[in-house]
Amino acid sequence: MSKKKNRPHGHYCKICGEYKANEKFSGKGHAAHICKACSRLSAAEKAAAMDINRLMNFPMRRLSEGEKKWLKAKMKDDCPEVADTAREIYNVCFPHAERNAMKKQLVINTLSFEVHTEVYDGYGDMELADRRFTIDWKSRVLTMTDFHTGGVEQSVTLEGGQIAKLLRYIVHTLEIFMWEQDYSLRPDEGDYDPLFDGEEDFFMEDLEDRLEIQLPKESEGNPSWRVRVEYTNHTEQDICSYEDYMPDRPEELYLSLLKYFEPEEEEF
């Protein structure tokens, strides 16, 4: 004989989401599934409580289009608690939404990248790098300044497709716009609230507000590497590191740009 499933005692209130004793409900409240305490709330408070209740029990699985649409709508709710909770749930369900949204909005206009530390070359050997690279999207010019040779400059002009591919690679693959967060380069990490919004409903004003970077507190000596980026929407980044090593993605950017100035190997 199968065992009966244990059910919570009492009656369920759809507003607060709790099971309460029958005496906690009036006659009409019992039929409407609203306890006496919740029946005294305003219409707005009832709606917010129901939304919070649904959000706290939101399924952690692949969402249907209807569920996703409802969740994204609640991210803009007039109630701050509902909106904040919806954003947290969305971030759990779609952990890459923030980055994907930013990628759709960012196009590099100019970039300056300086490296003054040791890096691994393409053969796995360590070498001392002391160079600056600059990219200008409009002129399609990539310039390298080598401080080892007294600041000698070399420049290459890329074709339209080449420069577009390179800049997309820097944003979409290397995700340069997230380096501060990924490598903990902001001086006030505790105050940093990462930009987050939906995918299609991404707000440019939010991006512009959050990408206006405050310059890091200067440490003693010169930075080991520094990158300055201006995007076509006029937002800017200016980030630097004083660590002795190069993280993976900055090092990958350095090696990628250096290849444009290396002599082509002859085929035998």
N, C-alpha and C positions, 0 to 999 in steps of 0.2 A: 504494500500500500504506500503510495507516494506521500512524502511529507509536504504539508502546506507551507508555502513561503511566508516568512515572518513579515508582516506589514506594520508600519508605524501606527501606534495607537492615536486616536483622535481624528480630527478633520483637517484637511489641507487648505491652507490659505494661499491663493494664487498671487497675492500681493507680496507678502513677506517670505513666502516659500516654506513656511513652517507648518508642522502638524500640531494642532492645539486641541485641547479638550472641547467637547461639544458646547459646554457652557460659555466658551469664549466667543461663540458665534450667536448672533441674533437669528430670528427665523429667516428673514430675507438674506442675511449674511451667509447663513448656512447654505442656502440654495445658490447664492452667487459666489460661494467659496471665498468670502472676504470676512476676516475676523473683525471683532468690534474695534480693536485698536487701529487696524488699517482703514476701517470705514470712516474714521475721523480725519483721515488725511485729505488734503486737497487733491483735485484731479491730477495736477502736475506731479505731486509727490507720489501718488499711486502709480502713475505711468513710469516715473523714474525707478521706483522700487521694483516694479515688475521687470523693467529692463535690466536692472542690476541682478535680479534673481535669475533671469534667463542667461545673462552673460556669465555668471558664476557657474552655471551648469552647461556651458556651451560645449558641444562635442569636439574633442581633440582628434579629428579625423579629416579626411578629404571633405571639404564643404561643398554643398550643392550651390548652384548659382543663386538661389533664393537666400540661403543662409549667408553667403558672402555679401550679397547686396544689402541685406539687413544690417550686417556687422559694419560695413563701410558707412552706412547711413548713420549709425549710432556714434561713429567717430566724430561726427559733426553735431551731436546732440547739444541742445541748449543747457542741459544739466552737466556741469563740469565733471562730476563723479561718473556719470554714464559715459561721457566722451573719453575720459582717461582710462576707464576700465576697458572700453571697447578697443582703444589703441593697444593696450597691453595684450589683450586676447589676440588681436590681429597680428601683433609682432610675434606671438608664439606660433600662430597658424602659418604665417608667411614670414619666416625669419629673414629672407633676402629682399623683402619688399622695399625697404628704405634705400638700399643700394641700387636696386633696379630702377626705382623711380628717379633717383638722381642721375643715373646714366642717361636716361632719356632726355634730360634737360641740359646736360653740360656739354659744351663744345669749347675746346681750348682755342683761345685767340693768340696768346703768347705764353712762352714757358722759358724759364731760366733755371738751370740745374747745375749746381756746383758740387764737386766732390774733392775733398782734401783728406783722404785717408787711404788705408790699404784695402784692396779689393781682390777677389779671385778672378783671374782672366778666364777665357773660354777653355783653357787647357787645365784648369784647376790649380794654377800657380798663383802665388801671391805677388801683387805688384803695388807700388805706391802710386795712387792716382792724384793728380793735382790739375784738374781741368774744369772748365765751365762750358756747358752747352746751352745754346739759345735757339728757340724755334719761333718763327713768325708765320702764322697761318696765311695771312694775306699775301706776303711776298713769296711764301713757300721755301724760305731760306732756313737751312739748318747750319749753325755756326759752332765750331769748337775752338776754344781758346786753351792752349796748352801752356801752363805756367812753368813747366819744367824747361821750356825753351824760351823763356823770357816773354811769355804772353803772345806767342805767334798764333795768328788766327787762320783757320781754314773754313771755307764755306762751300756748301753744296746746295743747289737748287733742285728741289724734288718736283716731280710731276704732280698734277692735281690729285690723281688717285693715290699716289705714294704718300703725300702729306696727310690726306684724309685717313688713310689706313693707319699711319703712324699715330695720329692723334686719337683715333678711336681705340687703338691698342692701349694707349696710356690711360685712357679713362675706363674703358670697358673691361680690359684684362688686368692691368696693373692697379686699377681703382685708386688712382693717385689722390682723389678727393677724400679718401678715408684714411690716409696715412697717419694723420694726427691721432685718430682714434685707435687704429690698429697697432701703432707703435708707441702709444701713450706719450705723445709729444706735447700735449697741452699742459701748461703750467698749473692750471686749476682743474684737474680732472674731476674732482668731487662736484664741481659746479657745472660740468659739461652734460648737457641734455641732448643726446644725439637726435638729429633731425629725423622725424618719422612721420610719414603720412601714407595714404593709400597709393596704389599703383597708378591707375588712370586719373584719380582725383588729386594729384599732386599739385600743391600751390607754389607758384614761383616766388611769391612774397616770402614764404617760409624759407625757401632755399636762400634767397638773398639775405635774409636776416641772419641765418645760421652760418653762412659761408663768409660773412664779414669777419675775418679772423683777427683777433687781437694778437699783436706781436708777442712772441714768447719772451719771457724774462731772459735777458742776455746773461750767459754764463761767462766765466773768465776764458779767454782764448778764443780762437776762431772755431766755428762749427765744423764738424767733420763732413757734413753734407747739408745742403740747403736747396729748397725748391720754391720757386715763385711762379704762380700760375694766374693768368687773367683769362676769364672765360668770356664768351661773346655776349653773355647777359650782364657783363660788367662786375660780376662778383670776383673776388680775389682770394688767393691763398698765399701765405708766406710762412713756411714751416721749416724748421731746421733741427738738427740733432748734434749733440756734443759727445755722443757715444763713440767709442773707438772702432766699432764694427759697423758694417753696412747690412741692414736687413735685406731679406731676399728680394723684395720688389724694387726698392731703390737700386740695388745692385744690378738687377735685371734691366732696369731702365738705362743705367750707365753702359752696360755691355751692348745693349741694343743700339744706342746712339753712337757708340764708338765704332761699330761695324761700318757705318757710312763713310768712315775716314780711313779704314784699313785697306791696303792695296789688295786687289783681287789676285787670288792664287792662279798661277798659270797652269793650264792643263797640259799634261805630257802625253 
